């Protein structure tokens, strides 16, 4: 295994570990906390999209006017 392959494998393992930890923490939350997190993520996504999409294109997307 080359050095580049070892580095790539290390990166994959770190990402997998972080994903497993996030899933574990999420599974321990109450339903109210889960609902709030999902709502916050959706709101953040909408805000980012509103800021990044050019004004000329917003007219073609429902709810973006």
C-alpha positions in Angstrom: 0.0 0.0 0.0 1.4 3.3 -1.0 1.7 6.3 1.3 -1.1 8.1 -0.7 -3.4 5.1 -0.2 -2.7 5.1 3.5 -3.5 8.7 3.8 -6.8 8.3 1.9 -7.7 5.3 4.1 -7.0 7.4 7.2 -9.2 10.2 5.9 -12.0 7.7 5.2 -11.7 6.2 8.7 -11.8 9.6 10.3 -14.9 10.6 8.4 -16.6 7.3 9.2 -15.8 7.7 12.9 -17.2 11.2 12.9 -20.4 10.0 11.2 -20.8 7.2 13.7 -20.3 9.6 16.6 -22.8 12.1 15.1 -25.4 9.3 14.6 -24.9 8.1 18.2 -25.4 11.6 19.6 -28.4 12.2 17.4 -30.0 8.9 18.5 -29.7 10.0 22.1 -31.7 13.2 21.5 -35.4 13.7 22.4 -37.9 14.1 19.6 -38.2 17.8 20.4 -34.5 18.3 20.1 -34.4 16.3 16.8 -37.2 18.4 15.4 -35.4 21.6 16.4 -32.1 20.4 14.8 -33.9 19.5 11.5 -35.7 22.9 11.5 -32.4 24.7 12.1 -30.7 22.9 9.3 -33.5 23.6 6.9 -33.5 27.3 7.8 -29.8 27.6 7.4 -30.0 25.9 4.0 -32.7 28.2 2.8 -30.7 31.2 4.0 -27.6 30.1 2.2 -29.6 29.4 -1.0 -31.2 32.9 -0.8 -27.8 34.5 -0.5 -26.1 32.5 -3.3 -28.7 32.4 -6.0 -28.5 35.4 -8.4 -31.6 37.7 -8.5 -32.3 36.8 -12.1 -32.8 33.2 -11.3 -34.8 33.6 -8.1 -37.9 34.5 -10.2 -37.9 31.0 -11.7 -37.9 29.2 -8.3 -41.2 29.0 -6.4 -41.0 30.7 -3.0 -37.8 32.6 -3.8 -39.2 36.0 -4.9 
